[in-house]
Amino acid sequence: MVSDILVDGVPIGPVTSFSVLMDSDHTVSVVFTEIPVVLRTLTVEVHGNGTVTPEGVNVYADGTVVDINAVAWNGWEIADVLVDGVSHGATSRIAVTMDSDHIVTVVFDEIPRYLLDVSVTGSGSADPYGVTSYPRGTGVTIHATPVIGWEVSDILVDGVSKGASSWLTVTMDSD
């Protein structure tokens, strides 16, 4: 930052432009003043299994906008992102303006798994069959195949009739 300009030892102030009449030798001096840089600390904490960039303790100049990106590992999901203890929801990206020191906490939760128990009454098969575990929200298509001389008369889900179909898709939202 220019704090002063001297022409032949005479200060003319911190101007951005000026003219000197070249009628003799002149000495021009520009005086600069250091602008102090304000540094801010960003601490990024991770709870659970996932990757966050940047991570750890980072230092930025005041006013810098920092993009924080979170990616959950397989079988995990982003549960919450907190900036200085305030929830910003389950977002994978957030921008933080470094106007003070900040602490960002990204919380990953394991995706719940639910059991699907498929059985057959009569003569035929089902795929999948038996007890199988699936992550919450998974759509599982059950295929029912009767043997010769038999037919699918009904598919029951938690005791509720879904009709006589050779297939049915179930969304895993509970056991």
N, C-alpha and C positions, 0 to 999 in steps of 0.2 A: 504494500500500500504506500502511495506517495504521501509523505507527511509535509514536505516543503520543497520548494525550488529556489535556489539562490542564483542570482545573476550578478556577477562581480561582487559577491559577498553580501548582497542585499536580498533579504527574503521577499519572495512575491507570493508565497502561500502554496497550498496543495492544489494547484490548478491542473487540469488535464491537458491544456495546450496554452502556448504563449508565443509571442513574437519578439525577436531581438533585432533591433536596427544595427546592421553590421557597418557602423561608421568608424569602428576601432576594434582592437582585440578585446574579446570578452571571455569570461570564465563562467560556465554554467554548471551548477552542481545540483543533482537530484538526490534528495534524502528520502530513503525508504524506511518504513517502520514494519517490523515483523508483526504479522497478524497471528495471534495465538490460536492454535488448533485445539478445539475442545474434542476430547476423545470420550466415547461412550462404550460401555461393556455390554455385550449380548451373551447371555448364558443360555444355552439350549440343552435341556434335559430330556432324556428318553426313558419312558417307563414301558416295559413290555418288549416285544420283538418286532422291530422295524428299523428302517434307515431314515435318518433326518439329515438334511444338509442346509446350512452348516450345522455342525454339532460341537458341543463343548463350549469353551469360553473364547469369544472373539471380540476384537476391538475395532471400532469404526469411528470415522469422523462424524461430528454432530450433524444431523440432518440427513445422513445416508439412509436410503430405503433398502432394507435387506429382505430378499425373498427367501422364505423358508419353505422347503419341500419335504413332505413325508411320504414314505412308501411302506406299507405293511408287508411283513413277510408272509409267505404262504401259510394259510390257516389262521391268520391274525387280521385284525381290522383296526382302523383308527377310531378310537372311542371319543377323544376330545383333544383340543389344542387350547392351552391356557396361556395368556399373555399377562404377566404380573398377577397371576391368580384369577383372572377373569376368563371365563369360558368363551371360546369362539366356535364351538361345535366340532363335529367330526369332519374337519376339512383337511385336504391333502396339501393345500398351499395357502400361505398367509404372508402379507407384506407388513413389516414392522419398521416404522420410522424411528430412527435413533435420536430422539429428542431428550432422552434420559437413559440411564442404565435400564435394561429390561431382562426379565427371565421368561423364557418360553419353555413350556412343558408339553411334550407330545405324549399322549397316553395311548398305547396299543393294547387291545384286549384280544384274547384268543376267541375265535369264532366258535360258538357252542356247536356241539355235535349231537344229533338225535338218532335214536335207534328205530329202524324199520324192521318189523317182524312179519315176514310173508310166509303163509302156510297154504296148503292145498287140502281141500276136502273132496273126495272122489278120485277119479283117475285122470291124471293130467300133470302138467308141470307149470311152474311159474318162474320167471326170471326177472329180477333176482329172487332167490329163495332163501329162507332162513332169516337170521338176524344180521343186519348190516348197519353200519354207522355212516351217517352223512352230515356234512356241515349244514348249518341253518340256511334256509333259503334254496337249497338244492332241489331241483325238479327231478324226481325219479320216476321213470316210466316202467310200469310192471306189465309184462307180457304173459298172458295166460294161454296155454296150449293144451287142449283136451286130447286124450288118446282116441283112437277110432272107436266110434260107438258112444262117445260121451260129448257133452257140450258144456260151454260155460253158462251157468244159470244165474250167477250173480257174483259181483265183487263187493266185498264189505270192507269199509275203512272205519276203524274204531267202532264196529258194530252197525254202521250206517250203510244201507244199500246204495251202490253206485251203478247198478244195472248189469245186464248180461253183455259184457263187452270183452273182447280178447286183449284189450290193453287199457291202462289207466295211468295218468301221470299224477303223482302225489308230490306236493310241495312240503319239504321238511321244515315245519315250524314248531313241532313238538315231538315227543316220543310217541 
